[in-house]
């Protein structure tokens, strides 16, 4: 460990410690009668995720970033395509041979956790896991009835699927250097679209 401490000593910037004033303990003490989307959106923002209130906010996010080519699950696309301007190219079949061409992926979520700002995905509802992990922007469509208050209730409702992924904010790593970098092992922007 002395070699690690010696290597870290000259670094001026390290990953910040968590702000314990906004901890999970405080969230658990809140009333369970609160709007779960509001709590989820607050926690998603706290982990550098992006909550989206409606499809117009989604289109604005993608347009502002210049992300005009992507993938969208076919069942979702049928309901939202009228909101997208003509300069967007959205495919409903994901071509693994062209994985680098997709700037965004829009997939259905299996759930969300208000306590942590976590999105739950499974292979059973996602056509191809790469659609959620390879594009720079991933948007999970979260239905309001899918939002759980806490981790315990989310675990109890997990789908019967051996491949369940929990996503809490954009992909990030601090490795040994202690410098936080986002978008290394997956999407650099993780968003959740509120759905009905």
Buried (B, 14 or more C-beta within 10 A) or exposed (E): EEEEEEEEEEEEEEEEEEEEEEEBEEBEEEEEEEEBBEBBBBBBEBBBBBBBEEBEBBBEBBBEEEBBBBBBBEEBBEEBEEEBEEEBEBBBEBEEEEBEEBBBBBBBBBBBBBBBBBBBBBBEBBBBBBBBBBBBBBBBBBBEEBBBBBBEBBEEEEBEBEEBBBBBBBBBEEEEBEBBBBBEEBBBBBBBBBBE
